[in-house]
Structure formats: structure tokens, C-alpha cells
Amino acid sequence: MPHSKHPSIRLTGDGSPTLQLPDCEVTYHSLHGALTEARHVFIEQGIASLDLPLNASIQVLEVGFGSGLNAALAMLWAKEHNRTVHYRGLEPYPVPSSLWDDFPWEHWPSEVATCMKRLQGIAVNTTASIFDESTFRWDQISIEEDLKTEGMYDVVFYDAFAPSHQPELWNHDLFRSLRESVRPGGILVTYCAKGGVRRNLMAAGWHVSSLPGPPGKKEMLRAVNHLVDRFNVRVYGLILDAAGDRVLVCNERLKDGSYAQKFPGGGVEFGEGVLEAWWRESQEELGCQPSMKSAQLFHTADPFVRSAFRKEEQVIALYYLFQMQSNQDTTWTEEPASSPGGESEVKVSWKCWRTLDYRTFRFLTDQTAVQKLQLRAGELSL
Ligand SMILES: C[S@@+](CC[C@H](N)C(=O)[O-])C[C@H]1O[C@@H](n2cnc3c(N)ncnc32)[C@H](O)[C@@H]1O
């Protein structure tokens, strides 16, 4: 990505200038209009679209600070609307300062040019006050190296070069880590509306909408990091056979059509006790309510887990450890099969829990339950 030659300057469709990388057609903004694009994508559909109290400050992360146009427009927006913005731009390959000597500043509205010059004059890794309470800083670091802040940003201006030029900046793992840096309800906006980018954002847990694009582009994307405002309490059973050697696992066809290995159990309904819910689920999935010689609340999955299916829900998963009275009267074997009287979409089988690979479970909560069972085996005198 670093180039030995300087970017060149190009005038765009609305009369404003942009930069073009040497020896290729890649530009910092749209050739249909740099200023119009930046205003539309990052200001109108980005920072100005946030639903925050007027007295709340706004934390912005920009991926690709570049010429500083988006940053300058955001700072001017803050000033005009009496808002406090804390802006952080990431730029591993800063534009050489000598390039600004020949820049056609007169093609910008004067307040944009003045603000851009001011931002470009701020030393790297230094937080500077801009207007009123608003601050600006830029760090010479790539997004891949930076992904460590948690739940902090309200809006991400995702202004990396296009996927055709830098595909590594548009993948699902990166978008997943980036989501961790954005507070629930926060957004990411980008000029890019490619199907693959949209799918990668969705796979990373963002809720994505296509919005009308700036001139020359039909669409742009806005992705929301869903607000979590509901609990989803779930109860599962680690059912050991009478000898304590094997545990019952289910292979279940989920609502999205995929299959998941999980433990028997499911969601607690309103008005239902936790164990009551467990016995109901046992009846539904296993087709019976086996008699147990012991039962204990064994594990509560601790890390924050967002529901894989309903993004606004936080999963609280409780695991009971049961040991069966006897293996008689049960039909389960080591081969997955539907239980008589149980749900047809659920296949049940015994597995030796000592050799169970936690990674074969789809959900993090089940994975942590398996790990705990294996760790605590000695204490449980199994
Ligand atoms: C489309 S330009 C951004 C234009 C800029 N937002 C502006 O207002 O002028 C893309 C920018 O991303 C920067 N970039 C390249 N690789 C990056 C990375 N791994 N992480 C963050 N930024 C990167 C480039 O150096 C370039 O400045």
C-alpha cells in the first residue's frame, strides 16, 4: 500500500479537488464530486443521523483520515449544530505535507479549506481542541492494528480504499472486531455498497441498510450495532447417564435452517419457573421427563452474549447438571436419532463427555459449559 510517489490532484464533478494514488485510478473521494460525496455519506447519513441527546458528545472513528476532508466537515458540522465531537482518524500512510503546497485550496468553500489546513497541522498522536469542547486527533496506525477499544464509538466513518484495491479492509473478521469498538446503537457508514461488503457486515453482526448514494452511486451502506435492550433467559440440561460417563447432546435444526449441536433446553417463557421451563423443554425435545438421581445448578455462562437470532437480546444461559436414575426405558444411543414423542427436528445421542470437543458446539454458552464440566470432573466425583 505505501507508495514512493506522491498522490496527484484531480478536480471532481462538483468542482472540489481530490487526491489520486500514483499509477492507478484509485481516488480519495468520488470523481463525481468529492465534497458532495463526503457531505452525503459521512455527514448527512452518518453523524447527523445519530439519535443521541443534544447534550451528549459524539465519538467518531474515521478509518482512512487521508486528506482530512471528512474530518473537517464533521468538525464544522459540530460547530454549526452546537455539538461536541471527539474525532479520531486512523491513517497509516499520511499524505506528504509538501503536497499541500500546490493544493488548489481555492476550490473548497473557505471554511472547509481553513479547517482542513488546521487539522493537517496537528501533530500525530496528539489530541487538539478545535471548536468549543470538540477535539481532534489522528493516529498513524492501521485499522487492523488499532482494534482494541471497546464499545466506545458512536459512529465509524469507514472510508478505506475500495475492496478492489484493499480487499483485506472489508472482511468479516475486521468488521466483527470493529463492531466491538462501537457502542450498542452506534453506526458505521461507508460509500461502498458492494454485495460482498454488505454480506460481510451482516455476518459480523451488523444490521445493514442500503441508502441512496451520492451522485454517481446508486447506494451506500449504513450498518447499526444493534441496541441490546432485552434479556433472553435460557436453561439447559447436562444430563449424564446412570454411570456418569456420557452426556446427552442434541443436533437441532434452527429457525435459520442451519443445524447446531447443543444441549437439551431452551428459552424460559414469561410466567414460568426456570426448572419448570427445563422440564417442558425436556418433554418437547427428548419426548420424556427422565427421573434423575441428582440435579444441581452447575453453570451460568458469564461473558456478555448477544442472541445470534435476535440482535437486541442478551442471552443469560443457565445449565443444570443431572444424573439419570437408570438408563433403562431410554432409547438414545451413540447414533443421533429423533426421540419417540420428541420434536422431529431434534436428534439426540449420548456422547462421552470427557472426550467431547467444545468447539463442536455452535454456541459460546454451550462451549463454556463443556469446558467447565471437563475442568470440574474431579470435584464432581464423576
Ligand atoms: C479513500 S481514502 C480516505 C479519504 C479521507 N477520508 C479523506 O477525507 O480524504 C482511504 C485512506 O485509507 C488509508 N488507509 C490505507 N490502509 C489503511 C488501513 N489499513 N487502515 C486505515 N487506513 C488505511 C489510505 O492511506 C487513505 O488515506
The ligand as an SDF file (V2000), in Angstrom:
LIG
                    3D

 27 29  0  0  0  0  0  0  0  0999 V2000
  -10.4650    6.7660    0.4230 C   0  0  0  0  0  0  0  0  0  0  0  0
   -9.0580    7.3610    1.2550 S   0  0  0  0  0  0  0  0  0  0  0  0
   -9.7280    8.2780    2.5670 C   0  0  0  0  0  0  0  0  0  0  0  0
  -10.0430    9.6960    2.2810 C   0  0  0  0  0  0  0  0  0  0  0  0
  -10.2040   10.5080    3.5320 C   0  0  0  0  0  0  0  0  0  0  0  0
  -11.2300   10.0250    4.3790 N   0  0  0  0  0  0  0  0  0  0  0  0
  -10.3780   11.9560    3.2250 C   0  0  0  0  0  0  0  0  0  0  0  0
  -11.3230   12.5780    3.7820 O   0  0  0  0  0  0  0  0  0  0  0  0
   -9.5650   12.4620    2.4740 O   0  0  0  0  0  0  0  0  0  0  0  0
   -8.5020    5.9030    2.0800 C   0  0  0  0  0  0  0  0  0  0  0  0
   -7.4730    6.1700    3.1380 C   0  0  0  0  0  0  0  0  0  0  0  0
   -7.2700    4.9690    3.8640 O   0  0  0  0  0  0  0  0  0  0  0  0
   -5.9130    4.9050    4.2310 C   0  0  0  0  0  0  0  0  0  0  0  0
   -5.5780    3.5160    4.5800 N   0  0  0  0  0  0  0  0  0  0  0  0
   -4.9560    2.5750    3.8230 C   0  0  0  0  0  0  0  0  0  0  0  0
   -4.7880    1.4240    4.5160 N   0  0  0  0  0  0  0  0  0  0  0  0
   -5.3520    1.6280    5.7200 C   0  0  0  0  0  0  0  0  0  0  0  0
   -5.5070    0.8100    6.8750 C   0  0  0  0  0  0  0  0  0  0  0  0
   -5.0520   -0.4450    6.9020 N   0  0  0  0  0  0  0  0  0  0  0  0
   -6.1030    1.3280    7.9690 N   0  0  0  0  0  0  0  0  0  0  0  0
   -6.5740    2.6150    7.9470 C   0  0  0  0  0  0  0  0  0  0  0  0
   -6.4640    3.4360    6.8730 N   0  0  0  0  0  0  0  0  0  0  0  0
   -5.8680    2.9570    5.7730 C   0  0  0  0  0  0  0  0  0  0  0  0
   -5.2320    5.3980    2.9830 C   0  0  0  0  0  0  0  0  0  0  0  0
   -3.8960    5.7760    3.2280 O   0  0  0  0  0  0  0  0  0  0  0  0
   -6.1330    6.5540    2.6010 C   0  0  0  0  0  0  0  0  0  0  0  0
   -5.7060    7.7380    3.1790 O   0  0  0  0  0  0  0  0  0  0  0  0
  1  2  1  0
  2  3  1  0
  2 10  1  0
  3  4  1  0
  4  5  1  0
  5  6  1  0
  5  7  1  0
  7  8  2  0
  7  9  1  0
 10 11  1  0
 11 12  1  0
 11 26  1  0
 12 13  1  0
 13 14  1  0
 13 24  1  0
 14 15  1  0
 14 23  1  0
 15 16  2  0
 16 17  1  0
 17 18  1  0
 17 23  2  0
 18 19  1  0
 18 20  2  0
 20 21  1  0
 21 22  2  0
 22 23  1  0
 24 25  1  0
 24 26  1  0
 26 27  1  0
M  CHG  2   2   1   9  -1
M  END
$$$$
